[in-house]
Structures are given as C-alpha cells and as structure tokens.
C-alpha cells in the first residue's frame, strides 16, 4: 500500500474535514491535504463533488469518496489495521451509527443555531442542545476512556467537535451549554480527547476560530439566514 495516493480536500475550520484528518492519522495513513475556500469554490472541488459542492472529499487512487460519515467507514474498511474505528459486533455498529446520526441532527444543528441567533430563539436553541447533550452524557457514563473503549473510535471522531468547537460557540454566542454540573462525563471525555496526541496536533487555532465565528454570527444574524453549514 506504499504507492497508494490519498488526497483530502478540506477547509481549515470544518469539523467534518477534521474528522477525516483524525481517522487518517489514527490509522497512520499518509495523505496530501488540499485546502479549499468554501466561499470561493474551486473548479476541482465542484468537479469532485458536483452534487453538494462541499468538503470533505477523499480521493483514494482516483476514487472519490464523499460525506464525512461515509468517508470514515471507507477508511476503516479499506485500511483495516488497528485501531479499528467501528465496533466489530453488528449490533454495536448499528448503535454507534444511531448515536452518530442523533448527534449530527440534534446537537450540531441546535448548537450552531445557538451561536447565530438572539433572544428567545437563542434560548430555545440552547435548551434543545442541552436536552440532546443529556442523552450523550448518559451514553458516556460508565465508559472507560472513550465511546470506543480504551481508544478513540468512530463515535468519538464524530463528536470530537464538541471538545474544541462548542466552547468557541459558547464564547461567541455568550451562552453556556457545557455546564460542568450537568455534563461531568462529557467534559472529562472532552479533556481526554483534546489531550490525545493525534487530536491536539490537528486542531484549528482557537483565536482564528473566534474571529471566524464572530463573522459568521454577524453575517447570519443580519441576513436572517437561519441554519446554514459553514
């Protein structure tokens, strides 16, 4: 596999692209990273992903793989050396996919709305985020180190944005979601995740994220655009 060509098209602040970076690094896979400007999309990105025209895009020996959830599964099945990201037991794999989908639909969208909204709408978004987070807190209780056990797995990677990006959302939006009293297991997991050598070496700079999301909050709030991914 030494002659394999692996390229990842991403955007520096995209949590979806970061998931793929983490998976590749955890597996020890060498890859070429291609930074994209998602606000001025290259012809190559549009050619590779003509349907959604967004990152991440993984190109492996000329094969194009899209969508972070699917890319992670592709990586795990193609390079099936340790660490395995998904559980081997079919029922556990299904449960992992369930929680990944739940977190994407219920936590990420609500948290981003909390960042970009004001007043009663923001309060509602914060409440929805915290209600969904309670379910994740329940799943974490009793876990050894990570969702995947002693090592980072698929669900840890999917939820990894909570550890470094949700605090930025809180600061920019002037809200509190990760209440240490309500979510002690989540905060402990976040700290373990952030301190993993693969993770801490690939995080976007916090100050740069603060500036970026302050701009996104202003633009979305003023334009009343509602929920849009970045």
N, C-alpha and C positions, 0 to 999 in steps of 0.2 A: 504493500500500500504506500510505499515511499514516494512513488511517482504520481500519486493522486493530486489533482488540482482542486482545491477548495477555496471558494471566494464567498465572502459575506458582505452584502450591501446593507448598510445600516445608517443610522442618524445618531449623533453623539448622545442625545438625551432620551432616545426611545427605549423604554423599558422592554419592549418587545424584541428589539435588536440585542439588548444586553442579555436577555435570556439565552440567545443563541451563542453569544460570546462565551458565557459561563459554561454552557454544555460542551462546546468545543474544547475549551481549556481544561475542564474536568476530565475529558476523555484523552487529553494530550494530543489533540489533532491540530496540526499546523494549517494555518489558513491565511489568505490575503484579505485584508479588510479594505472595503471601498466606502468611504464616507459620502453620503448623499445629502443634498439640500432638499428637504421635503417641501420647501416653499418655492423652489425653482427646480422642478424635477428634470433629471437628465433624460435624454432620449433613450439611453441604455436602460434606465430603471423602468421607463414606460414600456420598452420592448420586452423586458424580462417579466414584468407584472402588468400586462395590459388591462386586466380586469379591475384591480384595485389601485394600481399605480402607487404602491406604498412599500415601505420596508417593514420587516427584514425580508431579504431574498438570499437564499443559499444556492450557490451554483457548485455542483459536485461533478467533475468530469463532464461538464456540458449539460448535465441535468439540472433543471430549475425546480427548486422546492420553495413553496410559499406558505405564509402564515406560521407564526411562532410555535403554536401548539403542534402543528404537523411537522415542522422542521425538527423540533426536539425529539419526536418519535422516530423520525427518519434517522437522525443522528444515533439514537440509542440502538436501532435495529441494524444500521449499516456498520457501525463500529461497536460491536457488542462485547468489547473488552470492559473490564471493571474501570470505573464504577458503573453499574447499570443504573439508569435513571428511573425506569418504571419497575414496579414490582413484577415478579415472575408469575405469581398466582393470579389467575384471570379475574377472580372476584376483587382482589385488591387493586388490580389495574383499573377495573371499572370504577371502583370507589375513588381512586386517585383522579381519574378523568372527571368524575362527577364534581369533586371539590374544586378542581381547576376551573371548570366551566362556571360553577357557582361564584367563585371569587372574581372572575373576569366580568361577569354580568352584574353582580350585586355590589361588589366592593369598589372596583376600579372606576366604574362609571359614576357612582354616587360620590366618591371622594373627589373626582375631577370636577363634578358639579359643585361640590362644597368649596372648592378652590375659586371657581369662577362666578359664583352667584353672591347675592346680598340678601339681607333681611330674612323674611320668613322662608324664602326659597332656600337660602343657605342653611338655616336651622333644620329644615326638613331633610336636606341632603346629608348633613352631619348625622342626624338621627338614623337615617337609612344606612349610612356607612357603619355606624356603631352597632346597629342591630345585626348586620351581616358579619361584622367582626366578631361578635359574640359566638357565632357558630364556629368560626375558625379557632377562637380561643378554646372552645370545648374540644375540638379535634386535637389541639396541641397538648392539652393536659394529659400527663402520664407518658408522653413521648420521651424517648431517651435524650436525643440531641436535636434531631430534625424530623420533619414529616417522614423522611425516608429512612429513619432509624439513626444509626451512628454516622452516616454520611449524607451529604446533600443529594436529594433526589429530584424527580420531576416536579412535584408539588412545591418544594422549596424554591426551585427556579422560577416557577410561575408566580409565586407570591413574593419573590425577592424584592420587588419594587417597594413593598411596604416598609422595608427596613431603612431605605435611604431616601426614597422619594416622598413618601407620605409625610415625614417631618417637614419637608420643604413645602408641601401643600398646606400644612397646618400653619407654618410661619407666614407664608404669603397671604393666605386667606384669613389669618387671625382667628383660627379655630383650634379646638383640641379634640382629637379623635382617639389617639393612643393614650387613654387615661391609664396610668400605672396601677391604679386600684382595680379597675375593671379588666385590664388585659395584662396581667403579670407574665403569663406564659408566652404571649405574643412578643412582649418586649424582651424577654430572656432569649427567645428564639431569634429575634432580630439582631441582638448583640452577637450571638454565636455566628449567625450568617455573615454579618459585616466583618467579623474578625477572621473569617476563613481566608487563607492567603490568595486563593483564586478570585474571590469576590472583591476584597479590599483593593486589589491592584487594578481593577477594571471599572471602578465607579466614576461617574461623571463628577467634576468638581462642584462642590456644594454652592459656592458663591456664583458660579456661572449658571447653575440651575435656578438659583433665587432670582437672578436678573431675567432669565428666560421666562419663568413662570409668572413673574410680575407683569411682563409684557403681554403674555398670553391672557392673563386675568383681565388686564385693561382692555385689550382688543375685543375679547369675547363679551365682556360686560357691556362695553359701549355699543357694540354691534348687535347685542341681544341674540347672539348666535346659538345659545344653548350648548348642548353637548356636541363637541367635535373632538376627535382624537388629534394628537399633535404629531 
